[in-house]
Structure formats: C-alpha cells, structure tokens
Amino acid sequence: KGGGSSSAQIAVDEEEDYESAGALIVTSWEP
C-alpha cells in the first residue's frame, strides 16, 4: 500500500490488486 515499484509488483501477484498495481506502475512511469 503506497510503497514503490516492489509494492506494485507484489500487488500484481494478487489478482484482486492487479488493477490497482497497474495504475501504480503507470503512474510511476509518468513524469
């Protein structure tokens, strides 16, 4: 919950947080 790239990857592992993780990853890539 609000950590970094690692947290996002962990969330991706869980289907429930898959969407949330995707959003976090995209946000990280954005400037």
PyMOL CGO cylinders between C-alpha atoms (Angstrom):
from pymol import cmd
from pymol.cgo import CYLINDER

trace = [
    CYLINDER, 0.00, 0.00, 0.00, 1.89, 3.07, -1.18, 0.3, 1, 1, 1, 1, 1, 1,
    CYLINDER, 1.89, 3.07, -1.18, 5.50, 1.88, -1.29, 0.3, 1, 1, 1, 1, 1, 1,
    CYLINDER, 5.50, 1.88, -1.29, 7.37, 1.67, -4.57, 0.3, 1, 1, 1, 1, 1, 1,
    CYLINDER, 7.37, 1.67, -4.57, 7.96, -0.48, -7.62, 0.3, 1, 1, 1, 1, 1, 1,
    CYLINDER, 7.96, -0.48, -7.62, 8.38, -3.53, -5.37, 0.3, 1, 1, 1, 1, 1, 1,
    CYLINDER, 8.38, -3.53, -5.37, 4.97, -2.96, -3.79, 0.3, 1, 1, 1, 1, 1, 1,
    CYLINDER, 4.97, -2.96, -3.79, 3.42, -2.67, -7.23, 0.3, 1, 1, 1, 1, 1, 1,
    CYLINDER, 3.42, -2.67, -7.23, 4.94, -5.96, -8.35, 0.3, 1, 1, 1, 1, 1, 1,
    CYLINDER, 4.94, -5.96, -8.35, 3.64, -7.68, -5.22, 0.3, 1, 1, 1, 1, 1, 1,
    CYLINDER, 3.64, -7.68, -5.22, 0.16, -6.28, -5.86, 0.3, 1, 1, 1, 1, 1, 1,
    CYLINDER, 0.16, -6.28, -5.86, 0.31, -7.58, -9.43, 0.3, 1, 1, 1, 1, 1, 1,
    CYLINDER, 0.31, -7.58, -9.43, 0.82, -11.03, -7.95, 0.3, 1, 1, 1, 1, 1, 1,
    CYLINDER, 0.82, -11.03, -7.95, -2.61, -10.71, -6.36, 0.3, 1, 1, 1, 1, 1, 1,
    CYLINDER, -2.61, -10.71, -6.36, -5.41, -10.64, -8.91, 0.3, 1, 1, 1, 1, 1, 1,
    CYLINDER, -5.41, -10.64, -8.91, -7.51, -8.55, -6.54, 0.3, 1, 1, 1, 1, 1, 1,
    CYLINDER, -7.51, -8.55, -6.54, -4.92, -5.77, -6.55, 0.3, 1, 1, 1, 1, 1, 1,
    CYLINDER, -4.92, -5.77, -6.55, -3.97, -6.33, -10.18, 0.3, 1, 1, 1, 1, 1, 1,
    CYLINDER, -3.97, -6.33, -10.18, -5.83, -3.23, -11.39, 0.3, 1, 1, 1, 1, 1, 1,
    CYLINDER, -5.83, -3.23, -11.39, -4.51, -1.10, -8.53, 0.3, 1, 1, 1, 1, 1, 1,
    CYLINDER, -4.51, -1.10, -8.53, -0.97, -2.29, -9.21, 0.3, 1, 1, 1, 1, 1, 1,
    CYLINDER, -0.97, -2.29, -9.21, -1.31, -1.50, -12.92, 0.3, 1, 1, 1, 1, 1, 1,
    CYLINDER, -1.31, -1.50, -12.92, -2.42, 2.04, -12.09, 0.3, 1, 1, 1, 1, 1, 1,
    CYLINDER, -2.42, 2.04, -12.09, 0.51, 2.50, -9.70, 0.3, 1, 1, 1, 1, 1, 1,
    CYLINDER, 0.51, 2.50, -9.70, 3.01, 1.21, -12.26, 0.3, 1, 1, 1, 1, 1, 1,
    CYLINDER, 3.01, 1.21, -12.26, 1.62, 3.51, -14.97, 0.3, 1, 1, 1, 1, 1, 1,
    CYLINDER, 1.62, 3.51, -14.97, 1.76, 6.46, -12.58, 0.3, 1, 1, 1, 1, 1, 1,
    CYLINDER, 1.76, 6.46, -12.58, 5.38, 5.64, -11.75, 0.3, 1, 1, 1, 1, 1, 1,
    CYLINDER, 5.38, 5.64, -11.75, 6.29, 5.67, -15.43, 0.3, 1, 1, 1, 1, 1, 1,
    CYLINDER, 6.29, 5.67, -15.43, 4.61, 9.03, -15.94, 0.3, 1, 1, 1, 1, 1, 1,
    CYLINDER, 4.61, 9.03, -15.94, 6.77, 12.14, -15.30, 0.3, 1, 1, 1, 1, 1, 1,
]
cmd.load_cgo(trace, "trace")
